Amino acid sequence: MSEPVAAVPAPLAPPRTDLTDGDWHRLYPATPLLRGGIFIVAIIGFIVANLRERLIDLFIGEENYGGDPIDAIYQRGATGWALLIIAGVLIVILVVFYLSWRMHTFRVTGEIVEVRSGVIFRSNRKARLDRVQGVNLARPLVPR
């Protein structure tokens, strides 16, 4: 009669989440807006700086529109062109950040972490999981 052979337990596999399935994933859809936030702040600052005389009139009541760029645009009859240019710039910014988000993908497999990014200049970065020693996460206030 033979002796029963003890079953050797299978090595434990690391827990798998939705992102470690080996498929390519994208970053969170709000990423383009969060990355482009500095441009939106810059555009708002530019508008406020150019409307300074009108803002002074609104808060203080002293009317003095001399040298205001808005008056120059209005007097030349270029209001439509100015609004069209502003809309075009905003659309271009949104398209660039959308393409940047669309082209930035990552995947995590049992062996590697891989990141592909870039619209014009493509880059592909790989790291073996056993070589990863630490991960730093930066979570600014707005994305939280």
C-alpha positions in Angstrom: 0.0 0.0 0.0 1.3 3.4 -0.9 1.4 6.3 1.5 -0.8 9.3 0.7 1.1 12.2 -0.9 0.6 15.5 0.8 -0.7 18.1 -1.6 1.7 21.0 -2.1 -0.1 24.3 -1.8 0.0 26.4 -4.8 1.9 29.7 -4.4 -0.4 32.6 -3.6 -1.0 34.8 -6.6 -1.0 38.6 -5.9 -4.5 40.0 -5.6 -5.8 41.3 -8.9 -7.7 44.5 -9.3 -9.4 45.9 -12.4 -6.2 47.8 -13.4 -3.9 44.7 -13.1 -5.6 42.7 -15.8 -2.9 43.3 -18.5 -5.2 45.5 -20.7 -4.4 49.1 -21.6 -6.1 51.7 -19.5 -6.5 55.5 -19.6 -6.2 58.0 -16.9 -9.3 59.5 -15.3 -11.4 61.4 -17.8 -11.1 64.7 -15.9 -7.4 64.6 -16.3 -7.3 67.0 -19.3 -9.3 69.6 -17.4 -7.1 69.3 -14.3 -3.8 69.5 -16.3 -5.2 72.4 -18.3 -6.3 74.3 -15.2 -3.3 76.6 -15.3 -4.2 77.7 -18.8 -7.7 78.5 -17.7 -6.4 80.5 -14.8 -4.0 82.4 -17.2 -6.9 83.2 -19.6 -9.1 84.5 -16.7 -6.1 86.6 -15.5 -5.6 88.0 -19.0 -9.3 88.9 -19.3 -9.3 90.6 -15.9 -6.2 92.5 -16.7 -7.7 93.8 -19.9 -11.0 94.7 -18.3 -9.4 96.6 -15.4 -11.0 100.0 -16.3 -14.4 98.5 -16.5 -13.9 96.7 -13.2 -12.9 99.9 -11.6 -16.1 101.6 -12.9 -18.1 98.7 -11.6 -16.8 98.8 -8.1 -15.8 102.5 -7.6 -18.2 104.2 -10.1 -15.5 106.4 -11.7 -15.8 106.1 -15.5 -12.5 106.3 -17.3 -12.2 104.0 -20.3 -9.1 105.5 -21.8 -6.7 103.0 -23.3 -8.9 100.0 -22.6 -8.3 97.2 -25.2 -12.0 96.3 -25.2 -12.8 99.9 -26.4 -10.3 99.6 -29.2 -11.8 96.4 -30.4 -15.4 97.7 -30.2 -14.5 101.0 -32.0 -12.9 99.1 -34.9 -15.9 96.9 -35.2 -13.9 93.8 -34.6 -16.0 92.3 -31.7 -17.1 89.3 -33.7 -13.5 88.6 -34.8 -12.3 88.9 -31.2 -14.9 86.5 -29.9 -14.2 84.1 -32.8 -10.4 84.1 -31.9 -11.1 83.6 -28.2 -13.4 80.6 -29.0 -10.8 79.2 -31.4 -8.1 79.4 -28.8 -10.2 77.7 -26.2 -11.2 74.9 -28.7 -7.5 74.3 -29.6 -6.6 74.1 -25.9 -9.4 71.6 -25.3 -8.4 69.5 -28.3 -4.7 69.4 -27.3 -5.5 68.3 -23.8 -8.0 65.7 -25.0 -5.5 64.2 -27.4 -2.9 64.2 -24.6 -5.3 62.3 -22.4 -6.3 59.9 -25.2 -2.7 59.1 -26.1 -1.6 58.5 -22.4 -2.2 54.8 -21.6 -0.8 52.3 -19.1 -1.1 48.7 -18.2 0.0 46.5 -15.3 0.6 42.8 -15.8 2.0 40.1 -13.6 5.6 41.0 -14.7 5.7 44.7 -15.8 4.2 48.2 -15.5 4.1 50.0 -18.9 3.2 53.5 -19.8 2.8 54.9 -23.3 2.3 58.6 -23.8 2.9 61.5 -26.3 1.0 63.0 -29.2 3.9 64.1 -31.4 6.8 62.4 -29.7 5.7 59.0 -28.5 7.4 57.4 -25.5 7.0 53.9 -24.0 8.3 53.2 -20.5 8.5 49.8 -18.9 9.5 48.6 -15.5 9.6 45.0 -14.1 7.5 44.7 -11.0 10.3 43.1 -9.1 12.5 46.1 -9.8 9.9 48.7 -8.5 11.1 49.8 -5.1 8.7 52.6 -4.3 5.9 54.7 -5.7 5.3 58.3 -5.0 1.8 59.7 -5.4 1.2 63.4 -5.6 -2.4 64.4 -5.1 -3.0 68.2 -5.5 -6.0 69.8 -3.9 -8.1 70.2 -7.0 -7.9 66.5 -8.3 -8.8 65.2 -4.8 
